[in-house]
Amino acid sequence: MNLQKTAAVFIIILSTIFLLIYGQSILVPFILGMLLWFIGREIKNALDKIPFVKQYLPNWSKHILSLVLIITVLSFVSNIITSNINYLVQSLDKYQPNVDAIIGQLDNLLKIDVAAKLKDYSGNLQFGSILRSLFASFTDIISNAFMILLYAVFVLLEEDNFRPKLQAIFVGKDQNEQVDKLLEKIGGSVSNYLRLKTLVSLVTGILSYIALWMIGVDAPEFWAFLIFILNFIPTIGSLVGTVFPAIFCLFQFGEFLPSILVLSIVGVIQLLVGNFLEPKLMGSSMNISPLVTILSLSIWGAMWGITGMILSVPITVIMIIILSQFERTKPVAIMLSEKGNITTG
């Protein structure tokens, strides 16, 4: 019997992994649509705090207003990022000679054959293809924007019927209360994470933009936005967000000093925000073990790429909350948590 249960669990795990990997094209837009709906709900709750809006506007109009606001912001950001990438692609011709200048400086500095090897390797690098690949990634996200928005709209239409459906499934009063508490806890945790992480990432992005603009880096809006997005990726996001614009700055200027300035200033911003501001704001509210954070980042990143890395923390938080509600899975939730303290209420 135990062997049968073990086999069943193993088959379920494999089936789930298979579904997550090969259903990525459907699941990722749906989850992003859910995230869009969640953000819209948070905006609606913020609008309800305005007396006039709460008193005179019906719920459906506030939902529409929230979605319109989100779409407007996303369209504005998308236009800025697209124009910046186009500018970078069109400016590629002036970057390649700078690579040769860097190789020459390394050759004079190191006095070894490493410089020649670097030159051969750099000659095979097509920086245009790298940027065009990056542009293609953004284009792919934009092309899925319609499906993401469609999912968000349909989830919004189903929102009013969701709770009655749950009440029909869980007929007991105690079960209904437990489900309500579970959904409220998941919503509160994810909302708290998104709100604070967005604030921290926004501060990092704005400060980085000012630094990059003062140094004279091309398309500072794009790099600031990239830093903002990468800041949602635990641990490695801030590192990549610092190194990537510094490397590009090296290619742009053909000198080490501007790149060192970018690496130093943006690195200090990431360090101060990540080690002082973010812990002060977020504390230990996520309740995730650092080791689990890295493992979750690796697993979801392997399955869903950058999108999986960004979603790894919210998904793990939801898993811990759900697993903590059942006696059989509570030990797993305890192991996933930061200090073993979980609440099931």
VEXGU-57570 format. One record per residue: residue in three letters; y, x, z of N, C-alpha, C in turn. Coordinates in steps of 0.1 Angstrom, whole numbers, plus 5000, padded with zeros to 4 digits. Layout:
<nodes>
NODE   res   n.north   n.east   n.up   ca.north   ca.east   ca.up   c.north   c.east   c.up
NODE   ala         Y        X      Z          Y         X       Z         Y        X      Z
...
</nodes>
This chain:
<nodes>
NODE   res   n.north   n.east   n.up   ca.north   ca.east   ca.up   c.north   c.east   c.up
NODE   met      4988     5008   5000       5000      5000    5000      5013     5009   5000
NODE   asn      5013     5019   5008       5024      5028    5009      5026     5035   4996
NODE   leu      5014     5039   4989       5015      5045    4977      5021     5036   4966
NODE   gln      5017     5024   4966       5023      5014    4957      5038     5012   4959
NODE   lys      5042     5012   4971       5057      5011    4974      5064     5023   4969
NODE   thr      5058     5035   4972       5064      5047    4967      5066     5048   4952
NODE   ala      5055     5044   4945       5055      5043    4931      5065     5033   4926
NODE   ala      5066     5022   4932       5076      5012    4928      5091     5017   4930
NODE   val      5093     5023   4941       5106      5029    4944      5110     5040   4933
NODE   phe      5100     5048   4930       5102      5059    4920      5105     5053   4907
NODE   ile      5097     5043   4903       5100      5036    4890      5114     5030   4889
NODE   ile      5118     5024   4900       5131      5017    4901      5142     5028   4899
NODE   ile      5140     5039   4906       5150      5050    4905      5151     5055   4891
NODE   leu      5140     5058   4885       5140      5063    4871      5146     5053   4862
NODE   ser      5143     5040   4864       5148      5030    4855      5163     5029   4856
NODE   thr      5168     5030   4869       5183      5030    4871      5190     5041   4865
NODE   ile      5184     5053   4866       5190      5065    4860      5190     5064   4845
NODE   phe      5179     5059   4839       5178      5056    4825      5189     5047   4820
NODE   leu      5191     5036   4828       5201      5026    4825      5215     5031   4825
NODE   leu      5218     5039   4836       5231      5045    4837      5235     5055   4826
NODE   ile      5225     5062   4822       5227      5072    4811      5229     5066   4798
NODE   tyr      5219     5058   4794       5219      5052    4780      5227     5039   4779
NODE   gly      5231     5034   4790       5240      5022    4790      5255     5026   4793
NODE   gln      5258     5039   4791       5271      5044    4794      5282     5037   4786
NODE   ser      5279     5035   4773       5289      5029    4764      5293     5015   4769
NODE   ile      5284     5008   4776       5287      4994    4781      5292     4995   4795
NODE   leu      5285     5003   4804       5288      5003    4818      5302     5009   4821
NODE   val      5305     5020   4815       5318      5026    4818      5330     5017   4815
NODE   pro      5331     5011   4803       5342      5002    4801      5342     4990   4810
NODE   phe      5330     4985   4814       5329      4974    4824      5335     4978   4837
NODE   ile      5331     4990   4842       5335      4995    4855      5350     4998   4855
NODE   leu      5355     5003   4844       5370      5005    4842      5377     4992   4842
NODE   gly      5371     4982   4836       5376      4969    4836      5377     4963   4850
NODE   met      5366     4965   4858       5366      4961    4872      5377     4968   4879
NODE   leu      5379     4981   4877       5389      4988    4883      5403     4983   4879
NODE   leu      5405     4980   4867       5417      4974    4862      5420     4960   4869
NODE   trp      5410     4952   4870       5411      4940    4877      5414     4942   4892
NODE   phe      5408     4952   4898       5411      4955    4912      5426     4959   4914
NODE   ile      5431     4968   4905       5445      4972    4906      5454     4960   4904
NODE   gly      5450     4951   4894       5458      4939    4892      5458     4930   4905
NODE   arg      5447     4929   4912       5446      4921    4924      5455     4927   4935
NODE   glu      5456     4941   4935       5464      4947    4945      5479     4945   4942
NODE   ile      5483     4945   4929       5496      4942    4925      5500     4927   4929
NODE   lys      5490     4918   4926       5492      4904    4930      5494     4902   4945
NODE   asn      5487     4910   4953       5489      4909    4968      5502     4914   4972
NODE   ala      5507     4925   4964       5520      4930    4967      5531     4920   4963
NODE   leu      5529     4913   4952       5538      4902    4948      5539     4891   4958
NODE   asp      5528     4888   4964       5527      4877    4974      5536     4880   4987
NODE   lys      5539     4893   4989       5548      4896    5000      5562     4893   4997
NODE   ile      5565     4890   4985       5579      4885    4981      5580     4870   4983
NODE   pro      5588     4865   4993       5588      4851    4996      5590     4842   4984
NODE   phe      5599     4845   4975       5602      4837    4963      5589     4836   4954
NODE   val      5583     4847   4952       5571      4847    4943      5560     4839   4949
NODE   lys      5557     4841   4962       5546      4835    4969      5548     4820   4969
NODE   gln      5561     4815   4970       5564      4801    4972      5564     4793   4958
NODE   tyr      5569     4800   4948       5572      4792    4936      5562     4796   4924
NODE   leu      5556     4807   4924       5547      4811    4913      5533     4808   4916
NODE   pro      5526     4801   4907       5511      4798    4909      5503     4811   4908
NODE   asn      5491     4810   4913       5482      4822    4913      5480     4828   4899
NODE   trp      5477     4819   4889       5474      4823    4876      5486     4831   4869
NODE   ser      5498     4827   4872       5510      4834    4867      5511     4848   4873
NODE   lys      5508     4849   4886       5508      4862    4892      5498     4871   4887
NODE   his      5486     4866   4884       5476      4874    4878      5480     4879   4864
NODE   ile      5486     4870   4856       5491      4874    4843      5502     4884   4844
NODE   leu      5511     4882   4853       5522      4892    4856      5517     4906   4859
NODE   ser      5506     4906   4868       5500      4919    4872      5494     4926   4860
NODE   leu      5487     4918   4851       5480      4925    4840      5491     4929   4830
NODE   val      5501     4921   4828       5512      4925    4818      5519     4938   4823
NODE   leu      5521     4939   4836       5527      4951    4842      5518     4963   4840
NODE   ile      5505     4962   4842       5495      4973    4840      5495     4977   4826
NODE   ile      5494     4967   4817       5494      4970    4802      5506     4977   4798
NODE   thr      5518     4973   4803       5530      4980    4799      5531     4994   4804
NODE   val      5527     4997   4816       5526      5010    4821      5517     5019   4813
NODE   leu      5505     5014   4811       5494      5021    4803      5499     5024   4789
NODE   ser      5506     5014   4783       5511      5016    4769      5521     5027   4769
NODE   phe      5530     5027   4779       5541      5037    4779      5535     5051   4781
NODE   val      5526     5052   4791       5519      5065    4793      5512     5070   4781
NODE   ser      5504     5060   4774       5496      5064    4763      5505     5069   4751
NODE   asn      5517     5063   4749       5526      5067    4739      5531     5081   4741
NODE   ile      5535     5084   4754       5540      5097    4758      5529     5108   4756
NODE   ile      5517     5105   4760       5506      5115    4759      5502     5117   4745
NODE   thr      5502     5107   4737       5498      5108    4723      5509     5117   4715
NODE   ser      5521     5114   4718       5532      5121    4711      5532     5136   4716
NODE   asn      5529     5139   4728       5528      5152    4733      5516     5160   4727
NODE   ile      5505     5153   4726       5493      5160    4719      5496     5163   4705
NODE   asn      5502     5153   4698       5506      5155    4684      5515     5167   4682
NODE   tyr      5525     5168   4692       5534      5180    4691      5527     5193   4693
NODE   leu      5517     5193   4703       5510      5205    4705      5501     5209   4693
NODE   val      5495     5199   4687       5487      5202    4675      5495     5208   4664
NODE   gln      5507     5202   4662       5516      5207    4651      5522     5220   4654
NODE   ser      5522     5225   4667       5528      5238    4670      5517     5249   4672
NODE   leu      5505     5246   4667       5494      5256    4669      5497     5269   4662
NODE   asp      5503     5269   4650       5505      5281    4642      5512     5292   4650
NODE   lys      5521     5288   4659       5528      5299    4666      5521     5304   4678
NODE   tyr      5509     5298   4682       5502      5302    4694      5492     5313   4690
NODE   gln      5486     5313   4678       5476      5323    4675      5481     5337   4675
NODE   pro      5493     5340   4669       5498      5354    4670      5500     5358   4685
NODE   asn      5503     5349   4694       5505      5353    4708      5492     5358   4714
NODE   val      5481     5352   4709       5468      5357    4714      5466     5371   4710
NODE   asp      5469     5375   4698       5468      5389    4694      5477     5398   4703
NODE   ala      5489     5393   4707       5498      5401    4715      5492     5403   4729
NODE   ile      5485     5393   4734       5478      5394    4747      5467     5404   4746
NODE   ile      5459     5403   4736       5448      5413    4734      5453     5427   4733
NODE   gly      5465     5429   4727       5471      5442    4726      5475     5447   4740
NODE   gln      5481     5438   4748       5485      5442    4761      5473     5446   4770
NODE   leu      5462     5438   4768       5450      5441    4776      5444     5455   4771
NODE   asp      5444     5457   4758       5439      5470    4753      5447     5482   4759
NODE   asn      5460     5481   4760       5468      5491    4765      5466     5493   4780
NODE   leu      5464     5481   4787       5463      5482    4801      5449     5487   4806
NODE   leu      5438     5482   4800       5425      5485    4804      5419     5498   4798
NODE   lys      5423     5501   4786       5419      5513    4780      5403     5514   4778
NODE   ile      5397     5502   4776       5383      5501    4774      5380     5492   4763
NODE   asp      5367     5491   4759       5363      5483    4747      5363     5468   4750
NODE   val      5365     5465   4762       5365      5450    4766      5376     5443   4758
NODE   ala      5387     5449   4756       5398      5443    4748      5394     5440   4734
NODE   ala      5387     5449   4728       5382      5446    4714      5372     5435   4714
NODE   lys      5363     5434   4724       5354      5423    4724      5361     5410   4727
NODE   leu      5371     5410   4735       5379      5398    4737      5386     5394   4724
NODE   lys      5391     5404   4717       5397      5401    4704      5388     5394   4695
NODE   asp      5376     5400   4694       5366      5394    4685      5363     5379   4689
NODE   tyr      5361     5378   4702       5358      5365    4707      5369     5355   4705
NODE   ser      5382     5359   4708       5393      5351    4706      5395     5347   4692
NODE   gly      5392     5356   4682       5393      5353    4668      5384     5342   4664
NODE   asn      5373     5340   4671       5364      5329    4668      5368     5316   4674
NODE   leu      5377     5317   4684       5382      5305    4690      5392     5298   4681
NODE   gln      5390     5285   4679       5399      5277    4671      5407     5268   4681
NODE   phe      5419     5272   4685       5426      5264    4695      5430     5251   4689
NODE   gly      5432     5250   4676       5435      5237    4670      5423     5227   4673
NODE   ser      5411     5232   4671       5400      5223    4673      5398     5219   4687
NODE   ile      5402     5228   4697       5402      5224    4711      5411     5213   4714
NODE   leu      5424     5214   4709       5434      5204    4711      5430     5191   4704
NODE   arg      5425     5192   4692       5421      5180    4684      5409     5173   4691
NODE   ser      5400     5181   4697       5389      5175    4705      5395     5168   4717
NODE   leu      5405     5174   4723       5411      5167    4735      5418     5154   4730
NODE   phe      5425     5155   4719       5431      5143    4713      5421     5132   4710
NODE   ala      5409     5137   4705       5399      5127    4702      5394     5120   4714
NODE   ser      5393     5127   4726       5389      5121    4738      5398     5110   4743
NODE   phe      5411     5113   4742       5421      5103    4745      5421     5091   4736
NODE   thr      5419     5094   4723       5418      5084    4713      5406     5075   4716
NODE   asp      5395     5081   4720       5383      5073    4724      5386     5064   4735
NODE   ile      5393     5069   4745       5397      5060    4757      5405     5048   4752
NODE   ile      5415     5052   4743       5424      5041    4739      5417     5031   4730
NODE   ser      5407     5036   4722       5399      5027    4714      5391     5017   4722
NODE   asn      5387     5021   4734       5380      5013    4743      5389     5004   4752
NODE   ala      5402     5006   4751       5411      4999    4759      5410     4984   4757
NODE   phe      5407     4979   4745       5406      4965    4743      5394     4959   4751
NODE   met      5383     4966   4750       5371      4961    4757      5373     4961   4772
NODE   ile      5380     4972   4777       5383      4973    4791      5392     4962   4796
NODE   leu      5402     4959   4788       5411      4948    4791      5404     4934   4790
NODE   leu      5395     4933   4781       5387      4921    4779      5378     4918   4791
NODE   tyr      5371     4929   4796       5363      4928    4808      5372     4924   4820
NODE   ala      5384     4930   4821       5393      4927    4833      5397     4912   4832
NODE   val      5400     4907   4820       5404      4893    4819      5393     4883   4823
NODE   phe      5381     4886   4818       5370      4877    4822      5366     4878   4836
NODE   val      5367     4890   4842       5364      4891    4857      5375     4883   4864
NODE   leu      5387     4883   4859       5398      4876    4865      5396     4861   4864
NODE   leu      5390     4856   4853       5387      4842    4851      5376     4838   4860
NODE   glu      5366     4847   4863       5355      4844    4871      5358     4845   4886
NODE   glu      5370     4851   4890       5373      4854    4904      5372     4841   4913
NODE   asp      5378     4830   4908       5378      4818    4916      5364     4812   4918
NODE   asn      5355     4815   4909       5342      4809    4910      5332     4818   4917
NODE   phe      5336     4831   4920       5327      4841    4925      5322     4837   4940
NODE   arg      5332     4833   4948       5329      4830    4962      5320     4818   4963
NODE   pro      5322     4807   4956       5313      4795    4957      5299     4799   4952
NODE   lys      5298     4808   4942       5285      4812    4938      5277     4820   4949
NODE   leu      5285     4828   4956       5278      4835    4967      5274     4826   4978
NODE   gln      5283     4816   4981       5279      4806    4991      5267     4798   4987
NODE   ala      5265     4796   4974       5253      4789    4970      5241     4797   4971
NODE   ile      5242     4811   4970       5231      4820    4971      5227     4822   4985
NODE   phe      5237     4824   4994       5235      4827    5008      5239     4814   5016
NODE   val      5229     4805   5018       5231      4792    5023      5235     4792   5038
NODE   gly      5230     4802   5045       5232      4803    5059      5246     4807   5063
NODE   lys      5252     4802   5073       5265      4805    5077      5266     4820   5081
NODE   asp      5256     4825   5088       5257      4839    5092      5256     4848   5080
NODE   gln      5248     4845   5070       5247      4853    5058      5260     4853   5050
NODE   asn      5266     4841   5050       5279      4840    5043      5290     4849   5049
NODE   glu      5290     4849   5063       5299      4857    5070      5297     4872   5068
NODE   gln      5284     4875   5068       5280      4889    5066      5284     4894   5052
NODE   val      5282     4886   5042       5286      4889    5028      5301     4890   5027
NODE   asp      5308     4881   5033       5323      4881    5033      5328     4894   5039
NODE   lys      5322     4898   5051       5327      4910    5057      5324     4923   5049
NODE   leu      5312     4922   5042       5308      4933    5033      5318     4935   5022
NODE   leu      5321     4924   5015       5330      4924    5004      5344     4929   5009
NODE   glu      5348     4924   5020       5361      4927    5026      5362     4942   5029
NODE   lys      5351     4948   5034       5351      4962    5038      5351     4970   5026
NODE   ile      5343     4967   5015       5343      4974    5003      5357     4974   4996
NODE   gly      5363     4962   4996       5376      4961    4990      5387     4969   4997
NODE   gly      5386     4968   5011       5396      4976    5019      5394     4991   5017
NODE   ser      5382     4996   5017       5379      5010    5015      5384     5015   5002
NODE   val      5380     5008   4991       5383      5012    4977      5398     5011   4975
NODE   ser      5404     5000   4980       5419      4999    4979      5426     5010   4986
NODE   asn      5422     5013   4998       5428      5024    5006      5427     5037   4999
NODE   tyr      5416     5040   4993       5414      5053    4986      5422     5053   4973
NODE   leu      5422     5043   4965       5430      5043    4953      5445     5044   4956
NODE   arg      5450     5036   4966       5464      5036    4969      5469     5050   4973
NODE   leu      5461     5056   4983       5466      5069    4988      5463     5080   4978
NODE   lys      5452     5080   4971       5449      5090    4961      5459     5090   4950
NODE   thr      5463     5078   4945       5473      5077    4935      5486     5082   4939
NODE   leu      5490     5079   4952       5502      5085    4957      5502     5100   4958
NODE   val      5491     5106   4963       5490      5120    4964      5490     5127   4950
NODE   ser      5483     5121   4940       5482      5126    4927      5496     5125   4920
NODE   leu      5503     5114   4923       5516      5112    4917      5526     5123   4922
NODE   val      5526     5125   4935       5534      5136    4940      5531     5149   4934
NODE   thr      5518     5152   4933       5514      5165    4927      5518     5166   4912
NODE   gly      5516     5155   4905       5520      5155    4891      5535     5157   4889
NODE   ile      5543     5150   4897       5558      5151    4895      5563     5165   4899
NODE   leu      5558     5170   4910       5562      5184    4913      5558     5194   4903
NODE   ser      5546     5192   4898       5541      5201    4887      5549     5200   4875
NODE   tyr      5553     5188   4871       5561      5186    4859      5575     5193   4861
NODE   ile      5581     5192   4872       5593      5199    4875      5592     5214   4873
NODE   ala      5581     5220   4879       5578      5234    4878      5576     5238   4863
NODE   leu      5567     5231   4856       5564      5234    4842      5576     5233   4833
NODE   trp      5585     5223   4836       5597      5221    4828      5607     5232   4830
NODE   met      5608     5237   4842       5617      5248    4845      5612     5261   4839
NODE   ile      5599     5263   4839       5593      5275    4833      5595     5275   4818
NODE   gly      5595     5263   4812       5596      5261    4797      5583     5259   4790
NODE   val      5573     5254   4797       5560      5252    4791      5561     5240   4781
NODE   asp      5555     5241   4769       5556      5230    4760      5548     5218   4765
NODE   ala      5554     5206   4762       5548      5193    4765      5545     5192   4780
NODE   pro      5555     5194   4789       5552      5193    4803      5547     5180   4808
NODE   glu      5551     5169   4801       5546      5156    4804      5531     5155   4803
NODE   phe      5526     5161   4792       5511      5160    4790      5504     5168   4802
NODE   trp      5509     5180   4805       5502      5188    4815      5503     5181   4829
NODE   ala      5515     5175   4832       5517      5168    4844      5507     5156   4845
NODE   phe      5506     5149   4834       5496      5137    4834      5482     5142   4836
NODE   leu      5479     5153   4829       5465      5159    4831      5463     5163   4845
NODE   ile      5472     5169   4852       5471      5173    4866      5470     5160   4874
NODE   phe      5477     5150   4871       5476      5137    4879      5462     5131   4878
NODE   ile      5456     5131   4866       5443      5125    4864      5432     5134   4870
NODE   leu      5433     5147   4868       5423      5156    4874      5423     5157   4889
NODE   asn      5434     5153   4895       5435      5153    4909      5426     5142   4916
NODE   phe      5422     5132   4907       5412      5122    4912      5398     5128   4913
NODE   ile      5396     5140   4907       5382      5146    4907      5382     5155   4920
NODE   pro      5373     5152   4929       5372      5160    4941      5370     5175   4939
NODE   thr      5376     5183   4947       5373      5197    4948      5377     5205   4935
NODE   ile      5370     5203   4924       5373      5211    4912      5385     5206   4904
NODE   gly      5389     5194   4906       5399      5188    4898      5413     5195   4899
NODE   ser      5416     5198   4912       5429      5205    4914      5428     5220   4908
NODE   leu      5416     5226   4909       5415      5239    4904      5417     5240   4889
NODE   val      5410     5230   4882       5411      5229    4867      5425     5226   4863
NODE   gly      5431     5217   4871       5445      5212    4868      5455     5224   4870
NODE   thr      5452     5234   4877       5460      5246    4879      5458     5256   4868
NODE   val      5445     5259   4865       5441      5270    4856      5444     5266   4842
NODE   phe      5441     5254   4838       5442      5250    4824      5457     5252   4818
NODE   pro      5467     5246   4825       5481      5248    4819      5485     5263   4820
NODE   ala      5480     5270   4830       5483      5285    4831      5477     5292   4819
NODE   ile      5465     5289   4815       5459      5296    4803      5467     5292   4791
NODE   phe      5470     5279   4789       5478      5275    4778      5492     5282   4777
NODE   cys      5498     5284   4789       5511      5290    4790      5510     5305   4785
NODE   leu      5498     5311   4788       5496      5325    4783      5496     5325   4768
NODE   phe      5489     5315   4762       5489      5315    4747      5503     5311   4741
NODE   gln      5510     5303   4748       5523      5299    4743      5533     5310   4743
NODE   phe      5534     5318   4754       5544      5328    4755      5539     5342   4750
NODE   gly      5526     5344   4751       5521      5357    4747      5524     5368   4758
NODE   glu      5528     5363   4770       5531      5372    4781      5524     5367   4794
NODE   phe      5522     5376   4803       5515      5373    4815      5524     5366   4826
NODE   leu      5537     5370   4826       5546      5366    4837      5547     5350   4837
NODE   pro      5550     5343   4826       5551      5329    4827      5538     5322   4832
NODE   ser      5526     5328   4827       5514      5322    4831      5511     5324   4846
NODE   ile      5515     5336   4851       5514      5339    4866      5523     5330   4874
NODE   leu      5535     5327   4868       5544      5317    4875      5538     5303   4876
NODE   val      5532     5299   4865       5525      5286    4865      5514     5285   4874
NODE   leu      5506     5296   4874       5494      5296    4883      5498     5297   4897
NODE   ser      5509     5304   4900       5513      5305    4914      5520     5292   4919
NODE   ile      5530     5287   4912       5538      5276    4916      5529     5263   4917
NODE   val      5522     5260   4905       5514      5248    4905      5502     5250   4916
NODE   gly      5497     5262   4917       5487      5264    4927      5492     5262   4941
NODE   val      5504     5266   4944       5510      5264    4958      5512     5249   4960
NODE   ile      5516     5241   4949       5518      5227    4950      5505     5220   4953
NODE   gln      5494     5224   4946       5481      5218    4948      5476     5222   4962
NODE   leu      5479     5234   4967       5474      5238    4980      5481     5230   4991
NODE   leu      5495     5229   4990       5502      5222    5000      5499     5207   5001
NODE   val      5498     5201   4989       5495      5187    4989      5480     5184   4993
NODE   gly      5471     5192   4988       5457      5190    4991      5453     5193   5005
NODE   asn      5460     5203   5011       5456      5207    5025      5464     5201   5036
NODE   phe      5476     5196   5033       5485      5191    5043      5488     5176   5041
NODE   leu      5493     5172   5029       5497      5158    5027      5485     5149   5026
NODE   glu      5475     5153   5018       5464      5144    5016      5456     5141   5028
NODE   pro      5452     5152   5036       5445      5149    5049      5453     5141   5059
NODE   lys      5466     5143   5059       5474      5135    5068      5474     5120   5064
NODE   leu      5474     5117   5051       5475      5104    5047      5461     5097   5047
NODE   met      5451     5104   5042       5438      5098    5041      5429     5100   5053
NODE   gly      5431     5110   5061       5423      5113    5072      5408     5114   5068
NODE   ser      5400     5108   5076       5385      5107    5073      5381     5093   5070
NODE   ser      5391     5086   5064       5388      5071    5060      5377     5070   5050
NODE   met      5374     5080   5042       5364      5078    5032      5350     5080   5038
NODE   asn      5349     5088   5049       5337      5090    5056      5325     5095   5047
NODE   ile      5328     5105   5039       5318      5111    5030      5316     5125   5034
NODE   ser      5303     5129   5035       5300      5143    5037      5305     5152   5026
NODE   pro      5312     5164   5029       5316      5172    5018      5305     5176   5008
NODE   leu      5293     5179   5014       5282      5182    5005      5278     5171   4996
NODE   val      5278     5158   5001       5275      5146    4993      5286     5145   4983
NODE   thr      5298     5148   4986       5309      5147    4976      5306     5156   4964
NODE   ile      5302     5168   4967       5299      5177    4956      5287     5173   4948
NODE   leu      5277     5168   4955       5265      5163    4948      5268     5151   4939
NODE   ser      5276     5142   4945       5280      5130    4938      5288     5133   4926
NODE   leu      5297     5143   4927       5305      5147    4916      5297     5153   4905
NODE   ser      5287     5161   4909       5278      5167    4899      5269     5157   4892
NODE   ile      5264     5147   4899       5254      5137    4894      5262     5128   4884
NODE   trp      5273     5122   4889       5280      5113    4881      5287     5120   4869
NODE   gly      5291     5132   4871       5297      5140    4860      5287     5143   4849
NODE   ala      5274     5146   4853       5264      5148    4844      5260     5136   4836
NODE   met      5261     5124   4842       5258      5112    4835      5269     5106   4827
NODE   trp      5282     5106   4833       5293      5099    4826      5305     5108   4823
NODE   gly      5303     5121   4825       5314      5131    4821      5326     5130   4831
NODE   ile      5338     5131   4825       5350      5131    4834      5352     5118   4841
NODE   thr      5349     5107   4834       5350      5094    4840      5341     5092   4852
NODE   gly      5329     5098   4851       5320      5098    4863      5325     5106   4874
NODE   met      5331     5117   4871       5337      5125    4882      5348     5118   4889
NODE   ile      5357     5111   4881       5368      5104    4887      5363     5092   4896
NODE   leu      5352     5086   4891       5346      5074    4899      5336     5078   4909
NODE   ser      5333     5091   4911       5322      5095    4920      5325     5091   4934
NODE   val      5337     5093   4939       5340      5090    4953      5340     5075   4956
NODE   pro      5347     5066   4948       5346      5052    4951      5332     5047   4950
NODE   ile      5324     5051   4940       5310      5047    4939      5302     5051   4952
NODE   thr      5304     5063   4957       5297      5068    4969      5301     5060   4981
NODE   val      5314     5057   4982       5319      5049    4993      5312     5035   4994
NODE   ile      5312     5029   4982       5305      5016    4981      5291     5017   4985
NODE   met      5284     5027   4980       5270      5029    4983      5268     5030   4998
NODE   ile      5276     5038   5005       5275      5040    5019      5277     5027   5027
NODE   ile      5287     5019   5023       5290      5006    5029      5278     4997   5028
NODE   ile      5273     4996   5016       5262      4987    5013      5249     4991   5020
NODE   leu      5246     5004   5020       5234      5009    5026      5234     5008   5041
NODE   ser      5246     5008   5047       5248      5007    5061      5245     4993   5067
NODE   gln      5244     4983   5058       5242      4969    5062      5228     4966   5065
NODE   phe      5218     4974   5060       5204      4971    5061      5197     4981   5070
NODE   glu      5188     4977   5078       5181      4986    5088      5173     4997   5080
NODE   arg      5167     4993   5070       5158      5002    5062      5166     5013   5055
NODE   thr      5178     5010   5051       5186      5020    5044      5197     5026   5052
NODE   lys      5199     5021   5065       5209      5027    5073      5208     5042   5075
NODE   pro      5196     5048   5077       5195      5062    5078      5200     5070   5066
NODE   val      5199     5064   5054       5204      5070    5042      5219     5070   5043
NODE   ala      5225     5059   5047       5240      5058    5048      5245     5068   5059
NODE   ile      5237     5070   5069       5241      5080    5080      5241     5094   5074
NODE   met      5231     5097   5066       5231      5111    5060      5242     5113   5050
NODE   leu      5246     5102   5043       5256      5104    5033      5270     5104   5039
NODE   ser      5272     5099   5052       5285      5099    5058      5289     5113   5063
NODE   glu      5301     5114   5067       5307      5127    5071      5301     5132   5084
NODE   lys      5302     5123   5095       5297      5127    5108      5286     5118   5114
NODE   gly      5281     5110   5105       5270      5101    5110      5275     5088   5116
NODE   asn      5288     5086   5116       5294      5074    5123      5296     5063   5112
NODE   ile      5288     5053   5113       5289      5042    5103      5290     5029   5112
NODE   thr      5297     5019   5106       5298      5006    5113      5293     4996   5103
NODE   thr      5285     4987   5109       5278      4977    5101      5284     4963   5103
NODE   gly      5295     4962   5110       5301      4949    5113      5307     4943   5102
</nodes>
